[in-house]
Amino acid sequence: MEENRQKNVVNNFEAGSNCQVFNGNITGCTFAMPGSSVTQQAAASEAMAETVERVETVEIPEVLASSKLWEKVVDAGLVDDNGQPTVSRPEAALMADMIAERLGIAHKWKLFETLWHRNNMRGDYNTALNQRKSIAFQEKIKKLLS
């Protein structure tokens, strides 16, 4: 039925505006702002899919895997079964800091950045310290890890 509908683009130009209205299915379309360039790439290959699958099944470091603290954050749903955090980046950094402190992990950012495929977790931690909502999360984690 969709194939039979007329598809068109209506350009509405007003002073200082560039608005387009798209009628019809836009699946597979590429949109770009005027003056920008777009580079299209082929869909992910099987090799890429295998890489993504390998990333999802990460080996949890022994210091965490054997820890009751790690078990608690997994049971609380703050970390999924693949060892990946289910909370925001700043909250994950707070959680990593508290776990590392309690387990005596010296290079905490390196360990968690590798495990969680992230960069600049120290920056995420600093962001968390400046967010008012982080106080409630810190209290939740302290209670959970005690």
N, C-alpha and C positions, 0 to 999 in steps of 0.2 A: 504494500500500500504506500509506503514511504517513497518508493522509487517513482511513483506516478505524480507525487506532489511537486509543484513548481518550486524550485530553489532559486533564491535571488538574494542579492545584497543591496540594502538600501543605505545610501550615504546621506547622513544628516550633517550638513556643514553649517555651523553658526560661527560668528566671529570668535576666534580663539579656540575652536573645538574641532575635533575630528572623531566623530562617532559613527560606527557602523552597526547595523542590525542584521544579523544572520538568520535566515529562515531555512529550516530543514536540518537534516542530520549533519553535525559538525565533527563526527568521529573521524579521526585520521587527518584532520586539518591542522595546519601550522599557522600560528598567529604571531605577528611581530609588530612592534611599534614602528612608525615611519622613520626611515633613516637607519634602522638596524639591519643586521645581516643574520641570516638563518642558515645553519649547517645541519642537514639531516643525516642521520646515521641508520644503518640497517639494524633490524631487531637483534637482540642478544643471541649469540650463538650457543650451541650446546656446551662449548667449553666455558662460556661465561656462566651458564646455568650450573655447571659443576662447581665452579669457583664459589658461587653464591651458596650452594648447598654445603660446601666445606666450611664456609664462614659460619653458617648457622649451627654446625656441630663443633663447637669449640671445646678444647680440653680445659677444664677448670683446674687452675693450679692447685697442687696438693695442699698447700697452706690454707686454702679456702675450702676445698672439697672435704677435708677432714675436720672442719670446724663446725661446732654447734651454732656459732653466730651466722655462718653462711646458710645453714639449714633453716634458721629462724627467718632470714630475709626471703628465702625461697618460699617457705610455708606461708609467709605473710603476703606473698604475691608481689613483692617489690623487685624480685628478680625472677625471670621465667625459667623454664626447665633447661633452656640452652645457656643459662648463665648471663642473659642479657637483662639490663634494668628495664623496668616497666614504668619508671617515673621520669620526670623531666631531667635534663642534663644537670642543672644546678643541684637538684635533690639527689641524683645519683652520685655526684661528687661529694656531697655531705655524707652520704651513706658509706662511700668508699673510704673517706677520711676516718670515720668512726670505727669501721671494721678494721682498717689498717692499724689504727692506734691501739685497739684492744688486742690484736694479734701480733703486734710488734713487727709489722712489715715495714722495712726501711725505705724501699723505693716504691711507695704506694701508687704514685701517678703512672709510672711505667707499667706496673703490673695491671692496673685497672684499664689503662688506655689500650694495652694489648688485648686484654680479655674482651673489652667492650668496643673495640675498633673505633676509638675516639682519639682526638688530639686536644691538647690544651685543657685538660681536666682541672688543672690548677686555676685557670681562668674561670671555669665553671664554678669552682669552689668559691672564688672571690666574689663572683656574681651572686651566689647563694647567700653569702654573708651580708650582702647589701639589700636583700629582699626581705621584706617584713613577713611574708608568708612562710619563709624558711624556719622561723622560730617554732611554729607548730610542728613542722616536719621533724626538726631536730629533737623535739620533745618525744615525738612518736618513736623515732629511732632509738633514743636513749632508753625508753621504756622497753622496747622490743629486745634490745641487746643486753639488758641487765639480767 
